Amino acid sequence: MHMLYDSESFTVTHMLANATELAAAAVPEAADSVTPVAAHPAMARHGFEIIDKRVGKEVYLDGSWAELFQQQIAAWQVRTPTQEEVEDTLEGYAELAQNPVLVH
């Protein structure tokens, strides 16, 4: 889990659901090992959690939504946006938020 953004209004966290499994799969097994190496590469399962602090709701983006958001982040890395531009983009995604944020 990596915190990507934190402001008074929003928090964005990058979640790597199977990072441990992917790291283990990247280490090649010894030739005489009884444990077979996976025949196919593991696809990374990741997503982004966006919390709208103003209303106390969160949305989790995965699949194609996560890919679209990743493209937005890549564009921001090329051209650094203003905080207002970031907040406007996050507000658009936050409209999808249905889950209340619960603190245990």
Residue pairs with C-beta under 8 A, 6 or more apart in sequence:
1 13
1 14
1 15
1 16
2 13
2 14
2 16
3 11
3 12
3 13
4 12
4 13
4 14
4 48
4 73
5 11
5 12
5 86
5 90
6 12
7 83
7 86
7 87
8 53
9 52
9 53
9 54
9 87
9 90
10 50
10 51
10 52
10 53
10 87
10 90
10 91
10 94
11 49
11 50
11 51
11 53
12 48
12 49
12 50
12 51
12 90
13 48
13 49
13 51
14 46
14 47
14 48
15 46
15 47
15 48
15 49
15 60
16 22
16 44
16 45
16 46
17 45
17 46
17 47
18 42
18 44
18 45
21 42
22 42
22 44
25 38
25 41
25 42
28 37
29 35
29 36
29 37
45 62
46 62
46 66
47 60
47 61
47 62
47 63
47 66
48 60
48 61
48 62
48 66
48 69
48 70
49 58
49 59
49 60
49 61
50 58
50 59
50 60
50 61
50 90
50 93
50 94
50 97
51 57
51 58
51 101
52 58
52 90
52 91
52 94
52 97
55 94
55 97
56 100
56 101
57 94
57 97
57 98
57 99
57 100
57 101
58 97
58 99
58 100
58 101
59 93
59 94
59 96
59 97
59 98
59 99
60 99
61 68
61 69
61 93
69 93
72 89
76 86
81 89
